[in-house]
Amino acid sequence: MNLKTEWDTLRRRIEEVFHPASHHESGADGSAQDEREWVVIYRTATGFCCMYKGLPVNFEDMLDVQIWTEEMDVRPYFMGL
């Protein structure tokens, strides 16, 4: 079993989902695509959490998440909700 090759394949598949080739093209209506960075946010036992620039960020409730994403100018992707 070649684990490095499997991890590389998994990384490429995830990258394609979050950053498709059409990401930099304009939309059907002529508007530019949203260029903000994606941040994966997931539910924990005590609230919400995400990793941003290699550091964990914890939130108590959804309002905290929404305020933080606006302040940091990122696009949230919610997993496990």
N, C-alpha and C positions, 0 to 999 in steps of 0.2 A: 504494500500500500504506500503510495507516494503522497504523503500528507501535504507537502508544500504545493504540489500541483493542484490538489483539491482546494486548498485555501485560496490560491490564486484565481481559480475558476469561480469560486464563491464571491471573492472580492470584485471580479469583473462583472458578474451578474448583478450584484447589489449596485455597483457604480452605474450600470446601464439603466437600472430602474430609477435611481435618483437623478442621474444626469444623462438623459437620452440625447441622441445625436441631434434631434430637432430642438434642443434646449436653447440654442443661440439664434434660431430662426424666428422671424416674426410670426405672430398668430394669423389665423384665417382672416381676421378683421383688420389686419395691418398693424396692430399694436405689438410692441416688443414684449417678449417673454419676461417674466419676473426673474431677475438675476440674483436675488437674495440667496444666502446660504441656507441649506436645509439643516434643521436640528431635530433629531428623533427624541420625542418625549414619551415616557412610559409611566404607567401608574405603579405606585409602590403601596405598601401597607399603610403608610402615613401621609400620602399625598402624591406628588409627581416628582420625576427626576429626569435629567438629561445630562449628556456630556457635551461641553462646549469648550473648544480649544484645549482638549485634554484634561479638563477639570470638571468634576461633578457639580451640578447645580440642582439644589433641592427646592421644591415648592410645596407650600401647605395646601393650596387649593387652585382651582382652574383660573380664578381671577389673577392670581400671582403669575401663572404661566402666560396669560394673555398680555399682561402689563410688561413682563420681561421680554417677550418676543417683539413687542412694539418698540421698546427702548433699545434693544440690541439689533433691530432691523433684520430679523431672520424669519424664515418660513418654518413653522412647526409641522412635524409629521407625527401624529399620535399613534402609538402602537399599544395594543392590548387593552383598548378602552371598550 
